[in-house]
Amino acid sequence: IHGCLHFEENFAEKKLLKNIPTYVGITCESVYPVKILPYLATTHFEPTYARSAFPCFDEPQFKARFKMSIFRDRFHISLFNMPITSTDDVGFYMGTGLLRDDFQESVEMSTYLVAFVVCDYQAITDVTAKGVSVSVYAPPDLLPQAKFALNTSTHMMDFYEEFFGVPYPLPKQDLIAIPDFGTGAMENWGLITYRETSILYDEQETSASGHNWVAVVVAHELAHQWFGNLVTMRWWNDLLGSAKDVNSVLWKKQSNVKMNDHDVDDVAFLTGVNHYQSQNGIHKRSLYEHNGVAVCSQNRALIIASVVLSILFLSSLIIAYVGPQNDCPCIGEKPVFLQDEDLNGAKRPVIPIATSGEVFPWNNVRLPTFAHPLRYVINIHPNLTTLDVKVYHFKKIRNLGGYKEQEIVWMNMTDVTFKLPNSIKWIKANVNQSGFYRVTYDDHLWDALIQALKTNHEVFSPADRASLIDDAFTLSRAGLVNATVPLELSTYLLKEKDYVPWATALEHFQHWSTSLSEASPYRLFEQYVKKLLTPISHHIGWEDTGSHLEKLMRSDILAAAVLVGVDTVVKESKSKFNGWMEKGFRIPPNLREVVYYAGIKYGGVKEWQNCWAKYNSTRVPSERKLLLKVLGASRDPWILQRYLLATLDRDVIKPQDVKDVLSVVASNPEGNFLAWRHLKAHWKGLQNLFGNGTFSMGALIGVVTSHFSAPYDLHEVKAFFKDMDVGSGARSLEQSLETIELNIHWVRRNEEPIFQWLSSYLQ
């Protein structure tokens, strides 16, 4: 590629970008919140925007070598996938002295991985054990916040080379912070671009959750340098092949990433595996990434799936392409296809367990018939006659403190039965959520498991307690168990002190709260959650101490307590907020979400304006991200409307943050319909901003409408989008309508039993 990008001296008009959607092809943006010089030029070619920069066959299966020359002035630097080989003085152009950077020819790679940047950033650099140069680029004033990313990157590069047994094929690895970036990060080979909140970490200002996020995203994108870049899918609907293996490796590695001298327990990430959207192909990657880690981790007790995959793929199919037919080779002789071309997304099997004397028969995976599509039961391929699923279960003998033994049963035929002694009181399948399936039980077993939790919940591991919570709530949503089962099970949380079960429960409580916001049990449900949170909020305290997971838990628990109105927590939070606002008292990073929430939710215009001013002045990306989130918690519709209108000015709120603002306002009961009205009123402008071919439009539809649970809302969404071209958002629109229908039927089916149970329990 030989070419020159010329920008006007002050960049003010940005004529190059006129009528070009945000985040695609070549973009130019400000480095600082206030729109002043300097700007940077960067690229984002995934999925099919390399063609906007140079002529090419813009499909991932076609690979080529690329050679780049970039002209720049003396006050900027240029970056490419490969290192610079030479820099020449080429004279003056329009009064500016120009330099030409010539770059080393790349390895064979797909067009969507090509990237180049022109900026005035500075870098910090380290070298891996194999001599690969690793650099992190950021604006000079933010460079100190890049140290953690650099240390993590160097550590992870060494790990991946050893783990895969395949050397990193490029001579350098650059990571760069982009001030306005549509996705969390992009794995361009040798030049990974990150949103600032995904790469910059300030030890004094960033919370444990923000710290965790940087570690995970940095490690994820580096893993893509092998899975995705070296081994690439044919087309975007085969993305499962690269993304799932990345997360499988991350699962293996996360326990070795240090967070403030504490190891990250990989069980903390179990909750993220259980919730996904069935979007496919070019539109979304979350489905494949979440499903893949669960499938591959299913076998890690016997084999390390990633090692198997590295042997099968990396050693024999270098510069190859992953397609559906060679997906999941580690699962038995006959792979279980999670995604079929004729099916609507991947579905998780539900294995029912029923009791009959001493025998627990494992029946066929059943496919209940519902009037509306659900995402919790697998659609088996018509030609697949058997299902190979490894099933763990623990057997507990009464009066023994803990599990007596663990057995592994392979379901490789249509029916499996095994006998247990009379002393067995309950059985827990899918130990530590190791398999990619859910388990439901008959009423007798659910009652026994719930009673075991209430008697001594520590006989189950935290991961098993989380999986019981998750399965019960999710199967209730699917109509496979009564809604009173997860309610009865969740009463044990009055004694729960571990992070993972609480993180799982809080996510489901949030979903129930939004679904029930217009139903009769809503206020009772808030009282119930408040009752559960009161003991743990007192136990966890306000001292910002403890392990990484303890800090995560404190922040989540206290924030939830503020939102449901636990009196003591609200009082303390408001006191701390006033001290911060009026006297400048410092709030520890892990308590800021709690305190900011209380100030915004229970305050007025003055409190909101104070946080808004802080958002516009801070140079800590994680702080800006947090403030953007809490600003949507106001109970004043006038404030929320002003907040939504601010998203229309990209100089006030960056396009990358528009979805987040709409999401937090839409999840607020006071702002749900304001967000929907805003989306309708400004749909055309948002299309012009993001473009019809990007991921963003579909994401906006999802975050704004996913909370709807009334038939009128469904009719209104259908009417608005009828005959409208939503581009790449078509799949998200389809799924949003499906989700609204599911919400409607769930509320209709469960409103009365939930109301009766809550009324009885709270009395």
Summary of the structure (lengths in Angstrom):
residues: 763
radius of gyration: 26.4
end to end distance: 73.2
largest distance: 90.9
contacts: 2556
relative contact order: 0.08
helix: 47%
strand: 16%
